[in-house]
Amino acid sequence: MVASENTIQNQISTDYRTQYGNDDVRYNTINKSSQATAEYYYNNFKRKFNILSRVSFLRSKNPITTNSFASQNSNLILYKITPYENYFDSFVFSEKQFTNFPFSVKGSISYSANVKHIFYENLKNSLHSETATGFIALVSRLKNKNIQFETGIQYSKEIYTDNFSKNLLTVLSPNFNTNIQLTQQLSFTSAFSVENFKSTTAQNTIYNFSPKIRYKIPKSKIELSAFGNNIFNIKNNEEIKILRFANYNQEKTSQTLAGYYMVSAKIKL
């Protein structure tokens, strides 16, 4: 059944210029959904190899969408029944640990797609969104446990298309993480990545480095540490995102949280 706020006949103001109301949603409207899901898992302990995958498809009948009317001074958004909405989602993850090679390889691929309809001044607008992501990483399994690292690369691509425009955003991000035990008392960890943003209208690169050093004072219960978070970004960098709203998509460039340094002392009682 539909939610109660979708069936209210009177218009509701949410801010100084936006009102919500009901177009053709009845109290007894039934939203039907059909979903099919398949999962597969394989784990070979002898070969140290595993696979995990999932595929899902959802089709909704009579879902609620919006019918928007915009003027210079106000926006009116009406809840409206649309014939259907489709959603597809899938992913595959796999990891392999080698016997004679002190590393393991892991990676995943995912893909999702959504088809829905909205209305603008009673004209139907079809929204198509696709998201594809993937990563592959090399993880150390060294006999010397004092030195370990992981390096890899991530990729994502988002595409949003309607009757009026098309927005595209890709993000490519290589990374390198380390964990080093220098002595019994002294350790060092770090995380480094580069994020390359590229959209239909803009492009930007963000470097991220977060180190941490920790020292345990011998024969005491005191531990000292100093670390930095995103220290290449003490001044706010800008990242690119595509935001999805009920009746439109928006490409937005926003500032990230600024990096910082911190020193701490911990005492075990």
HELIX and SHEET records of a PDB file:
HELIX    1   1 SER A    4  ASN A    6  5                                   3    
HELIX    2   2 ILE A  231  ASN A  233  5                                   3    
SHEET    1   A 8 ILE A  12  SER A  13  0                                        
SHEET    2   A 8 THR A  18  ASN A  22 -1                                        
SHEET    3   A 8 ASN A  75  ILE A  81  1                                        
SHEET    4   A 8 ILE A  64  ALA A  70 -1                                        
SHEET    5   A 8 PHE A 103  TYR A 120  1                                        
SHEET    6   A 8 TYR A  84  GLN A  97 -1                                        
SHEET    7   A 8 PHE A  49  LYS A  61 -1                                        
SHEET    8   A 8 LYS A  32  ASN A  44 -1                                        
SHEET    1   B12 ILE A  12  SER A  13  0                                        
SHEET    2   B12 THR A  18  ASN A  22 -1                                        
SHEET    3   B12 ASN A  75  ILE A  81  1                                        
SHEET    4   B12 ILE A  64  ALA A  70 -1                                        
SHEET    5   B12 PHE A 103  TYR A 120  1                                        
SHEET    6   B12 LEU A 123  SER A 140 -1                                        
SHEET    7   B12 ILE A 147  THR A 161 -1                                        
SHEET    8   B12 LYS A 166  GLN A 181 -1                                        
SHEET    9   B12 LEU A 186  SER A 199 -1                                        
SHEET   10   B12 GLN A 203  LYS A 216 -1                                        
SHEET   11   B12 ILE A 222  ASN A 229 -1                                        
SHEET   12   B12 TYR A 260  ILE A 267 -1                                        
SHEET    1   C 2 GLU A 238  ARG A 244  0                                        
SHEET    2   C 2 ASN A 249  GLN A 255 -1                                        
END                                                                             
